[in-house]
Amino acid sequence: MLLRDRDRVVFTGDSVTDAGRARPVGQGLWDGVGNGFVRQVDNFLNVLYPEQKFYLMNTGVSGNTTRDLLARWQTDVLNLKPDILFVCIGFNDVWRQFDTPCVFDLHVPIEEYRENLIRMIGETKDKVRQMVFLTPYYMEPNKEDAMRKMMDSYGAVVKEVCKEYDLPCVDLQPAFDDYLQYRHSASLMWDRVHPGPIGSLLIARELLKFMGVDRPLF
């Protein structure tokens, strides 16, 4: 499995990661790491590997873009000295171009997005055992929807940058596409971005598969 006993594991990003986590660093019991996918991952790891201890930390901040995350990278990532780092960012880089189309200063164009990811990698890759990116997703099966098309483009950048710098990337969009063959996105969340409890479990499942969890839950 990817994780080792006593590993320090940091999850960072925006509201999808944040999910009501504690401040200044989300950690510990109950909602310390939030009530989203980080909590789900922590629950499964504690159930499946009780003889090991994994120190999970959540530093997601609602509303953040890659620009915002870079501004707090030292305090909320590097200072925590993670062995494993998961980065899930890009939703607001896209969203601000739709919900505030005339507030240009909040928009993060795709080339800046790419450069911001590269800066994160440059400041971090050699300081952690593993750095992992998660793609942003949009819970909309119509691939011609304007926001879905842009989110796919930003997700493609994540995959391209990870390939260029030899880093793993967990593509979350297929997990939601598979689910939405049977359920409407409103059954997860009306805004089609925040995953809610079911969507968080979908994300957690993808992360546990990526980690190589090798013990059955049942």
GIBEL-V508028 format. One record per pair of residues at least 12 apart in sequence whose C-alpha atoms are under 7 Angstrom apart, sorted by sequence separation. I is the first residue (numbers start at 0). J is the second residue. D is the distance in Angstrom with one decimal. If there is no record, write none. Layout:
I,J,D ; I,J,D
This chain:
20,32,4.8 ; 21,33,6.8 ; 20,33,3.6 ; 137,150,6.5 ; 19,33,4.7 ; 92,106,6.2 ; 136,150,6.3 ; 18,33,4.9 ; 19,34,6.4 ; 92,107,5.0 ; 135,150,6.7 ; 17,33,6.2 ; 18,34,5.4 ; 18,35,5.2 ; 58,75,6.0 ; 16,35,6.8 ; 135,154,5.7 ; 16,36,7.0 ; 134,154,5.0 ; 16,37,6.9 ; 65,88,6.3 ; 134,157,6.2 ; 32,56,6.4 ; 64,88,6.7 ; 65,89,6.4 ; 32,57,5.4 ; 64,89,6.1 ; 64,91,5.3 ; 65,92,6.9 ; 174,201,6.7 ; 63,91,6.4 ; 64,92,5.1 ; 26,55,6.3 ; 62,91,6.4 ; 26,56,4.9 ; 25,56,5.4 ; 26,57,6.5 ; 171,202,6.8 ; 24,56,6.6 ; 25,57,4.6 ; 24,57,6.3 ; 25,58,6.1 ; 24,58,5.8 ; 131,166,6.4 ; 132,167,6.7 ; 133,168,5.7 ; 134,169,6.4 ; 136,171,6.2 ; 130,166,6.7 ; 131,167,5.3 ; 132,168,4.9 ; 133,169,4.8 ; 134,170,5.1 ; 135,171,6.9 ; 136,172,4.9 ; 140,176,6.2 ; 20,57,6.8 ; 131,168,5.8 ; 132,169,6.3 ; 133,170,6.0 ; 134,171,5.8 ; 138,175,6.3 ; 133,171,6.7 ; 140,179,6.6 ; 17,57,6.8 ; 17,58,6.7 ; 17,59,4.1 ; 16,59,5.0 ; 17,60,5.4 ; 113,156,6.4 ; 17,61,6.1 ; 83,127,6.2 ; 109,153,6.6 ; 14,59,6.3 ; 82,127,5.0 ; 83,128,5.9 ; 84,129,6.4 ; 85,130,6.2 ; 86,131,6.2 ; 87,132,6.0 ; 90,135,5.7 ; 139,184,6.8 ; 5,51,7.0 ; 7,53,6.4 ; 8,54,5.9 ; 9,55,6.0 ; 10,56,6.2 ; 11,57,6.0 ; 12,58,7.0 ; 13,59,4.8 ; 14,60,5.6 ; 81,127,6.2 ; 82,128,5.2 ; 83,129,4.9 ; 84,130,4.8 ; 85,131,4.8 ; 86,132,4.8 ; 87,133,4.8 ; 89,135,5.7 ; 138,184,5.8 ; 4,51,5.0 ; 5,52,5.0 ; 6,53,5.3 ; 7,54,4.8 ; 8,55,4.8 ; 9,56,4.8 ; 10,57,4.9 ; 11,58,4.8 ; 12,59,4.4 ; 13,60,4.6 ; 14,61,3.7 ; 65,112,6.6 ; 82,129,6.7 ; 83,130,6.0 ; 84,131,6.0 ; 85,132,5.8 ; 86,133,6.1 ; 87,134,6.4 ; 88,135,6.4 ; 4,52,5.5 ; 5,53,5.0 ; 6,54,6.0 ; 7,55,6.2 ; 8,56,6.1 ; 9,57,5.9 ; 10,58,6.3 ; 11,59,4.5 ; 12,60,6.3 ; 13,61,4.7 ; 14,62,6.2 ; 87,135,6.8 ; 4,53,6.2 ; 5,54,6.4 ; 10,59,7.0 ; 13,62,5.9 ; 66,115,6.8 ; 13,63,5.0 ; 65,115,6.1 ; 69,119,7.0 ; 139,191,6.7 ; 138,191,4.7 ; 137,191,6.0 ; 138,192,6.3 ; 137,192,5.7 ; 12,68,7.0 ; 93,149,6.8 ; 93,150,6.4 ; 9,81,5.9 ; 8,81,5.4 ; 7,81,4.9 ; 8,82,6.0 ; 9,83,6.4 ; 10,84,6.0 ; 11,85,6.4 ; 12,86,5.8 ; 7,82,5.2 ; 8,83,4.8 ; 9,84,4.9 ; 10,85,4.8 ; 11,86,5.2 ; 12,87,4.9 ; 13,88,6.1 ; 6,82,6.0 ; 7,83,6.5 ; 8,84,5.9 ; 9,85,6.2 ; 10,86,6.1 ; 11,87,6.4 ; 12,88,4.9 ; 35,196,6.6 ; 39,200,6.4 ; 36,199,4.4 ; 40,203,5.4 ; 35,199,5.4 ; 36,200,6.0 ; 39,203,6.1 ; 36,202,6.2 ; 36,203,5.2 ; 47,214,6.4 ; 47,216,6.8 ; 15,193,5.8 ; 15,194,6.9 ; 1,210,4.9 ; 0,210,5.8 ; 1,211,6.3 ; 0,211,4.8 ; 0,212,5.7 ; 0,213,6.9
